[in-house]
Amino acid sequence: MEFLKEYTEVFFGMGTQILSPKAGGNPRFTTRINPFPRKRQILSTDVLSYLRSLLTRDAFCLLSITMEDLYPDPAWNFVFGQASLRDRVGVFSFARYDPTFFGERREKEDREILLKRSCKVLVHETGHMFSLAHCIYFPCVMNGSNHLQESDSRPQFLCPVCLRKLHSSIGFDVVLRYERMLKFYRRAGFSPEAQWVNDRLRRISSSGRP
């Protein structure tokens, strides 16, 4: 959780607070057993409704993280996460990022894969809460996805269009944001991501503009 908290602060340039799981009491959500993996799922729209009741006036948004699988509608198989473009609440699940969900063994490299996937879906759902819709312009962390392979194919970064939209909402220093992301990726051992940001900073430096 501390790892994801730090990444959220670096990516969005805003302070982030981890709330206690007991902060909101003991809510009741609609559940079902998915017929394919035979796992329990929680109705994500119930979670969003509950989070709206917890969102305080001094917070921009509230995101819930769970190890339970999610579904947004009885007609859907599952959803990695869901967020409201207007209500500033969202939820995402780690469940399908864990090999044991599908009856497989955890391997040594699974932790890094889990962290990368979680960072990606976290900023994707939080991006929705900043009114960023699914991106259709370039490879982007805001691209939509319907399965794990499609989700993995998304980059960790915002495309120029979505970066400009987020910048319009928050007003961060683009270069400083990239420098902080570079430090984070290097400490986390995310080598390809660190190389991408480093290359981006070089291009900015040579061109004189973000």
C-alpha positions in Angstrom: 0.0 0.0 0.0 2.8 2.4 0.8 4.3 1.6 -2.6 1.1 2.5 -4.4 0.6 5.6 -2.2 4.0 6.9 -3.3 3.4 6.1 -7.0 0.0 7.9 -6.8 1.7 11.0 -5.4 4.5 10.9 -8.0 2.1 10.3 -11.0 -0.5 13.0 -10.0 1.7 15.4 -8.0 -0.8 15.4 -5.1 -0.8 14.3 -1.5 -2.3 10.9 -0.9 -3.7 9.4 2.3 -4.3 5.7 3.1 -7.5 5.2 5.1 -8.0 2.4 7.6 -10.2 -0.5 6.2 -12.4 0.1 9.2 -12.9 3.8 8.5 -16.3 3.1 6.8 -17.7 0.5 9.1 -19.0 -2.8 7.7 -20.9 -2.3 4.5 -23.0 -4.9 2.6 -22.4 -5.4 -1.1 -24.2 -7.5 -3.7 -22.2 -10.6 -4.6 -22.3 -13.6 -6.9 -20.2 -16.6 -7.8 -18.7 -16.3 -11.2 -19.4 -19.5 -13.2 -16.0 -19.5 -14.9 -13.3 -19.2 -12.2 -15.9 -20.2 -9.5 -14.9 -17.2 -7.4 -17.0 -14.7 -5.5 -17.4 -11.3 -7.0 -18.6 -8.0 -5.7 -20.8 -5.6 -7.6 -18.6 -2.6 -8.3 -21.4 -0.1 -8.5 -22.4 -1.0 -4.9 -18.8 -0.1 -3.9 -19.0 3.2 -5.8 -22.3 4.1 -4.0 -20.7 3.3 -0.7 -17.6 5.3 -1.4 -19.7 8.4 -2.2 -20.9 8.4 1.3 -17.3 8.4 2.6 -15.8 11.1 0.3 -14.9 14.1 2.4 -14.9 17.7 1.1 -11.1 18.1 1.5 -10.4 15.1 -0.8 -10.4 15.3 -4.5 -11.2 11.6 -4.9 -11.5 8.3 -3.1 -10.2 4.9 -4.5 -10.9 1.5 -3.0 -8.5 -1.4 -3.4 -9.6 -5.0 -2.9 -8.5 -8.6 -3.4 -12.1 -9.6 -4.3 -13.0 -10.0 -8.0 -15.4 -7.3 -9.3 -18.3 -7.2 -11.8 -20.1 -4.0 -12.9 -23.3 -5.6 -14.2 -25.0 -9.0 -14.2 -24.3 -9.2 -18.0 -20.6 -8.7 -17.6 -18.0 -11.4 -16.7 -15.7 -9.2 -14.7 -14.0 -5.8 -14.5 -10.5 -4.9 -13.4 -11.8 -1.6 -11.9 -14.4 1.0 -12.3 -14.5 4.7 -11.5 -17.0 7.6 -11.9 -16.0 10.4 -14.2 -18.1 12.8 -12.1 -18.5 11.5 -8.6 -14.7 11.2 -7.8 -14.9 7.6 -6.5 -13.4 4.4 -7.9 -12.5 0.8 -7.1 -10.0 -1.7 -8.5 -9.2 -5.3 -7.7 -5.8 -7.1 -7.4 -7.6 -10.5 -7.8 -6.9 -11.3 -11.4 -3.3 -10.1 -11.1 -2.6 -13.0 -8.6 -1.8 -16.3 -10.3 -3.5 -18.2 -7.5 -6.8 -16.8 -8.7 -6.5 -19.1 -11.7 -5.2 -22.0 -9.7 -1.5 -21.4 -10.7 1.5 -21.2 -8.5 3.2 -17.9 -7.5 6.7 -17.5 -9.0 9.6 -15.3 -7.9 8.9 -12.7 -10.6 5.2 -12.4 -9.9 5.7 -9.7 -7.3 7.2 -7.2 -9.8 4.5 -8.1 -12.3 1.8 -7.6 -9.7 3.2 -4.2 -8.7 3.5 -3.0 -12.3 -0.1 -4.1 -13.1 -1.4 -2.5 -10.0 0.4 0.8 -10.6 -1.1 0.8 -14.1 -4.7 0.1 -13.1 -4.5 2.5 -10.2 -3.6 5.5 -12.3 -6.0 4.4 -15.0 -9.0 4.4 -12.6 -7.8 7.6 -10.9 -7.4 9.2 -14.3 -11.1 8.6 -14.9 -11.8 10.5 -11.7 -10.0 13.4 -13.2 -12.5 13.1 -16.1 -10.1 11.3 -18.5 -12.2 9.0 -20.7 -10.7 5.9 -22.4 -8.0 7.0 -24.8 -8.4 6.3 -28.6 -5.5 8.4 -29.9 -2.2 6.7 -29.0 -0.9 3.8 -26.9 -1.7 5.2 -23.4 -2.3 4.0 -19.9 -5.9 5.3 -20.4 -6.6 2.8 -23.2 -9.5 0.5 -22.4 -9.0 -3.2 -21.9 -11.2 -6.3 -21.8 -8.7 -9.0 -20.7 -5.3 -9.3 -19.0 -3.2 -9.5 -22.1 -4.8 -6.3 -23.4 -4.2 -4.6 -20.1 -0.6 -5.7 -20.1 -0.1 -4.3 -23.6 -0.9 -0.7 -22.4 2.1 1.5 -21.5 2.6 2.8 -18.0 2.4 6.4 -19.3 -0.1 9.0 -20.5 0.0 9.8 -24.2 0.5 13.5 -25.1 -3.3 14.1 -25.4 -4.1 12.7 -22.0 -1.1 14.3 -20.4 -2.3 17.7 -21.6 -5.8 16.9 -20.2 -4.4 16.0 -16.8 -2.1 19.0 -16.8 -5.1 21.2 -17.4 -6.8 19.7 -14.3 -3.8 19.8 -11.9 -1.2 22.2 -13.4 1.9 20.3 -12.5 5.5 21.0 -13.7 5.9 18.4 -16.5 9.7 18.1 -16.2 9.6 17.8 -12.4 6.9 15.2 -12.7 9.0 13.1 -15.1 12.1 13.5 -12.8 10.2 12.2 -9.8 8.8 9.3 -11.9 12.3 8.4 -13.0 13.6 8.2 -9.4 10.6 6.1 -8.4 11.1 3.6 -11.3 14.8 3.3 -10.6 14.2 2.5 -6.9 11.4 0.1 -7.8 13.5 -1.7 -10.4 11.2 -0.9 -13.2 14.0 -0.6 -15.8 12.0 -0.3 -19.1 9.8 2.4 -17.5 12.9 4.2 -16.2 14.5 4.1 -19.6 11.4 5.5 -21.3 11.2 8.5 -18.9 14.9 9.1 -19.2 14.6 9.2 -23.0 11.6 11.6 -22.7 13.6 14.0 -20.4 16.4 14.0 -23.0 14.0 14.9 -25.8 12.5 17.7 -23.7 16.0 19.0 -22.8 17.1 19.0 -26.5 13.8 20.6 -27.8 13.4 23.1 -25.0 9.7 22.2 -24.5 7.7 19.3 -22.9 
